[in-house]
Amino acid sequence: MTHIDPQDGPILVLGATGYVGGRLVPRLLDLGYRVRAGARSVAKLSCRPYSSHPRLELAAVDVLDESSLL
């Protein structure tokens, strides 16, 4: 597996309000990565305890809506 340097750029986590994504985002932040967390509801993301983390960007994304992925 290739090592990802935290300085390479943000890691995109889709489904950030789900079971896996909701646990992955804070772990990546703890490891020093910048994270772009995507979910259908930014309101749900903004309720998370890590939502104001300086290395976190919240994004409204619906994988079934191509325009939201741009």
N, C-alpha and C positions, 0 to 999 in steps of 0.2 A: 504494500500500500504506500502511496506517495504521501509524504508529510506536507501538510498545508501550513504555511507560515501565517500567523495572525496579521501580518502586514500586507499580505497579498490582496486583500479586499474583503468585502463582507461575504458571509456565508448565508445563502438563502434557505430558509426553513419554511416550507409550505405546510399548512395545517398546524400552525403554531398554537392553536387553542385546543388541539386534540391531545390524546394521551401521550403519544411519543413526542410530538413537537413541543408540548407544554413542559416536558422534562428536558428535552434537548437544548432549547433556547437558553435557560439559565446556566446549564452546564457549559455551553460554549462561551457564554459571557464570563463565567468564572475562570475559564482557561485563557482569557485574553483576546478572544476573537470578536470582530465586529459582526453583527448579525442583522440581517433583514428578515423580519418575521412577517410572514404572510398568512392571512386568514380572511374568510368572507366578512368577518365583523371586526373592525378596528376597535369598536367599543368593548368587545370581550377581551381583546388584547390589552387595552388600556387599563383594565381592572387587575391585571397580573401584578404581583409585587415588584417585578423587575421592569415594568413598563417605562419608567423614567431613566433607565440606565443610559449613560452617555454613549455607549457603543451599540445601542439598539435603534433600529429604524423599523417602524410599524408600517405595514402596507395592506390595503384592502385588495384582496386577490380572490378571484373565483376561477379555478382552473377550467371551468366550462365556458368562461367568457374570455375569448382571446384578447379583447381590448383591455381587460384589466391586467394582463400579463406584460403589457408594454411599458 
